[in-house]
Amino acid sequence: MSKVRVGIVGSRFQADCIAGAVKAIPEEAELVAVASPTTGHAADFAKRHGIPNAYSDYHDLLRDPKVELISITAPNRLHAQVTIDAAKAGKHVVCEKPLCITLEEADAMIDACAKAGVLLLYAEELFFAPKYVKAKQMADEGAFGRVHLVKQGEKHSGPHSPWFWDVEQSGGGAVMDLGCHGIAFCWWFLGKPKVKSVYSHMATQVHGDRTQGEDEAITIIEFENGATGMVESSWNRPGGMDDCIEVFGDKGQTYADVLMGNALPTYSEVGFGYAVEKAATTKGWTYPVFEEHWNYGFPQEMRHFARCVRGKETPIADGETGRVVQEVLYAAYASAGQGRKVTLPFRPKGVKKPIDLWKHP
Ligand SMILES: NC(=O)c1ccc[n+]([C@@H]2O[C@H](COP(=O)([O-])OP(=O)(O)OC[C@H]3O[C@@H](n4cnc5c(N)ncnc54)[C@H](O)[C@@H]3O)[C@@H](O)[C@H]2O)c1
């Protein structure tokens, strides 16, 4: 069957990951277009990745008949509108995390794609990260007995682009940005059980001069099957990206560290080109990663999504996944605002952005 023809909306950090991922699966997909509004960025990106068409307006990319599937790597506030426009244009959609800003947007995105008969795929790469997939395979095999606690933590020194720090554009701080991964992870790992309640403690510990968003949070999720998820999210950890899980059952446990656990413990007095995402230095002791995209699961994710477009596989991360995460994000912010557990279903209407539930409970 022919390769799935992918157009990327956005041309910076995550766009590079998606482009690298698509180029790593030439048997399933190819890059045919990119769109980005900043003058010259789309053209530079296209040149760097060998993409034939570059647009400054994503509507033009949506009119390109070659594009079958778009990958949205634009800021969070644009996810819903781009998805709805893409559905109307008959394009399948891969949307980056978090799915959107509000639950109403999540509903509208899911409806628009369903009506248009296109796929809405949710880019949660942790469902494809090889170490985490191995941990889940062992858990599903019964290696740990009944799993009662799953922890995921994602921590770094803070985002690279200004819009993440502006809650009007991002919807919230570290929980919107990083906690969405852990929420999805715990839910997926445990077999997608219903969420019963959410408790979250949030604080702005270090970056109060830059953002109204939380830069440090602990979120506890109670699932209907009795298991607990614990998600740690931080923008306050210098030294490079940290992404780890811990899984506990009555018959065993496992620990996985996606980045440092795969890295080469390295000492250099002079430094070198690149160690790991968000590491400020390569001098002294560092943990340079190799095959970074593969360890995260980006090529595996895009392979699965391309095969879903061709009807060879059924999506394991779709708009519904994103909506589950969105509801837990709402509950987490509301919990931090109210200082108590919030039970689900939790779908307050008319919320402008999740962080408002913390700041104005
Ligand atoms: N899955 C992951 O691990 C992961 C990692 C990083 C970012 N992300 C997500 O990807 C998205 C983008 O993040 P990023 O780090 O690449 O941000 P970024 O700031 O590095 O890049 C954003 C891109 O969007 C473009 N853009 C802005 N307005 C646009 C418009 N109207 N039309 C088309 N493009 C537009 C910008 O020009 C830029 O190229 C966010 O939703 C983020 O949460 C996911």
The ligand as an SDF file (V2000), in Angstrom:
LIG
                    3D

 44 48  0  0  0  0  0  0  0  0999 V2000
    4.9940   14.9110   22.7410 N   0  0  0  0  0  0  0  0  0  0  0  0
    5.9290   15.6200   23.3010 C   0  0  0  0  0  0  0  0  0  0  0  0
    6.7540   15.0960   24.0330 O   0  0  0  0  0  0  0  0  0  0  0  0
    5.9970   17.0840   23.0300 C   0  0  0  0  0  0  0  0  0  0  0  0
    7.2160   17.7610   23.1950 C   0  0  0  0  0  0  0  0  0  0  0  0
    7.2440   19.1280   22.9350 C   0  0  0  0  0  0  0  0  0  0  0  0
    6.0960   19.7930   22.5580 C   0  0  0  0  0  0  0  0  0  0  0  0
    4.9230   19.1120   22.4270 N   0  0  0  0  0  0  0  0  0  0  0  0
    3.6810   19.8100   22.0520 C   0  0  0  0  0  0  0  0  0  0  0  0
    3.8060   20.2610   20.7000 O   0  0  0  0  0  0  0  0  0  0  0  0
    3.2200   21.5360   20.5410 C   0  0  0  0  0  0  0  0  0  0  0  0
    4.2650   22.5000   20.0100 C   0  0  0  0  0  0  0  0  0  0  0  0
    5.3120   22.6200   20.9700 O   0  0  0  0  0  0  0  0  0  0  0  0
    6.7890   23.0180   20.5300 P   0  0  0  0  0  0  0  0  0  0  0  0
    7.6620   22.6740   21.6820 O   0  0  0  0  0  0  0  0  0  0  0  0
    7.1090   22.4850   19.1970 O   0  0  0  0  0  0  0  0  0  0  0  0
    6.6240   24.6010   20.4530 O   0  0  0  0  0  0  0  0  0  0  0  0
    7.5420   25.6080   19.6210 P   0  0  0  0  0  0  0  0  0  0  0  0
    7.2820   26.9480   20.1810 O   0  0  0  0  0  0  0  0  0  0  0  0
    8.9320   25.0770   19.5930 O   0  0  0  0  0  0  0  0  0  0  0  0
    6.9390   25.5100   18.1420 O   0  0  0  0  0  0  0  0  0  0  0  0
    5.6370   25.9550   17.8460 C   0  0  0  0  0  0  0  0  0  0  0  0
    5.5070   26.0780   16.3460 C   0  0  0  0  0  0  0  0  0  0  0  0
    4.1500   26.4250   16.0280 O   0  0  0  0  0  0  0  0  0  0  0  0
    4.1990   27.4210   15.0370 C   0  0  0  0  0  0  0  0  0  0  0  0
    2.9590   28.1780   14.9660 N   0  0  0  0  0  0  0  0  0  0  0  0
    2.5310   29.1970   15.7560 C   0  0  0  0  0  0  0  0  0  0  0  0
    1.3610   29.6610   15.2800 N   0  0  0  0  0  0  0  0  0  0  0  0
    1.0490   28.9170   14.1790 C   0  0  0  0  0  0  0  0  0  0  0  0
   -0.0130   28.9260   13.2500 C   0  0  0  0  0  0  0  0  0  0  0  0
   -1.0160   29.8020   13.3470 N   0  0  0  0  0  0  0  0  0  0  0  0
    0.0080   28.0380   12.2360 N   0  0  0  0  0  0  0  0  0  0  0  0
    1.0080   27.1410   12.1140 C   0  0  0  0  0  0  0  0  0  0  0  0
    2.0500   27.0910   12.9680 N   0  0  0  0  0  0  0  0  0  0  0  0
    2.0560   27.9740   13.9930 C   0  0  0  0  0  0  0  0  0  0  0  0
    5.4030   28.2790   15.4430 C   0  0  0  0  0  0  0  0  0  0  0  0
    5.7870   29.1030   14.3560 O   0  0  0  0  0  0  0  0  0  0  0  0
    6.3970   27.1890   15.7500 C   0  0  0  0  0  0  0  0  0  0  0  0
    6.9900   26.7120   14.5730 O   0  0  0  0  0  0  0  0  0  0  0  0
    2.6500   21.9130   21.9140 C   0  0  0  0  0  0  0  0  0  0  0  0
    1.2980   21.6140   21.9760 O   0  0  0  0  0  0  0  0  0  0  0  0
    3.4440   21.0540   22.8770 C   0  0  0  0  0  0  0  0  0  0  0  0
    2.7380   20.7730   24.0610 O   0  0  0  0  0  0  0  0  0  0  0  0
    4.8700   17.7790   22.6330 C   0  0  0  0  0  0  0  0  0  0  0  0
  1  2  1  0
  2  3  2  0
  2  4  1  0
  4  5  1  0
  4 44  2  0
  5  6  2  0
  6  7  1  0
  7  8  2  0
  8  9  1  0
  8 44  1  0
  9 10  1  0
  9 42  1  0
 10 11  1  0
 11 12  1  0
 11 40  1  0
 12 13  1  0
 13 14  1  0
 14 15  2  0
 14 16  1  0
 14 17  1  0
 17 18  1  0
 18 19  2  0
 18 20  1  0
 18 21  1  0
 21 22  1  0
 22 23  1  0
 23 24  1  0
 23 38  1  0
 24 25  1  0
 25 26  1  0
 25 36  1  0
 26 27  1  0
 26 35  1  0
 27 28  2  0
 28 29  1  0
 29 30  1  0
 29 35  2  0
 30 31  1  0
 30 32  2  0
 32 33  1  0
 33 34  2  0
 34 35  1  0
 36 37  1  0
 36 38  1  0
 38 39  1  0
 40 41  1  0
 40 42  1  0
 42 43  1  0
M  CHG  2   8   1  16  -1
M  END
$$$$
